[in-house]
Amino acid sequence: MDSFSLWHWLIVAVWLFLIIFPIGKILSRMGIPWAVAFLTVVPVVNLVMLWVVAFIKWPRDHVPPTS
C-alpha cells in the first residue's frame, strides 16, 4: 500500500480537469492566457489570482459607450 492505484490518479485527473478547464475559459475571455489556470491548484497563488481578477480592468470595461 505504498503507492496510489490507477483509480486514485484517474480521480485526481478528472478533478483537476473539472477545476482547470472552466477557470481557463474564464481567464481567456478576460485576455489572460488559459495556461495561467494551472496556477489555481497552488494554494496561495489561487488567492492572489482571485484578488488580481477582482481588480484588473476587464475587456468590457474598455468598450466605449454607444450613443
N, C-alpha and C positions, 0 to 999 in steps of 0.2 A: 504494500500500500504506500510505496514511496512516491509514485508518480500519479499524475492525473490521467484518467481514461479518455478515450476519444469523445465520449459524451460530454465530459466536462469542457473540453476545448470547443466542441460544437456549440454548446450553450454560451460560452464566452464570445465566440464569433458572432452568433446571432444577436446577442445583447449589444455588442459593440456596433454592429450594423444598425440596429434599431435606434441607437443614440447618435451615431456619427452622421448617418445619411440625412435625416431631416435638418440637423444643425448645419450641415454643409450646404443644403439647398437654401436655407435662410441667409447664411453668410454670402453665398454667391449672388443672391438678389440684392444684397447690400453693397456689392462691389468688392467684397473681401474674398480672396481665393478660398475655394472649398476645402483645400488641404489643411487649412487652419482648424477645421473641425476636429482633427485628430488630437488637438491640444485640449479638447474638452474633457478628456478622460484623465488628465493630470489634475490632481486635487486642488492645488492652489491656483493654477493657471486658469481653470474654468471660472473661478470667482472674479479674477482680474478681467477675463474676457467679457463676463456679464456686465461689469461696470463700463468697459470700453464700448460695448454695443449700446448701452443705455445712453451714453453721452456723445457719441460721434454724430456727425451730420449724415443723415440718411439720403439716398438718391432722390427721394421725393421732396426733400427739403430744398433741392437745387432747381426745381422746376419753376419757371416764372409763372405768376398767376395770369390767367387768361381774362381778358376784359371784353 
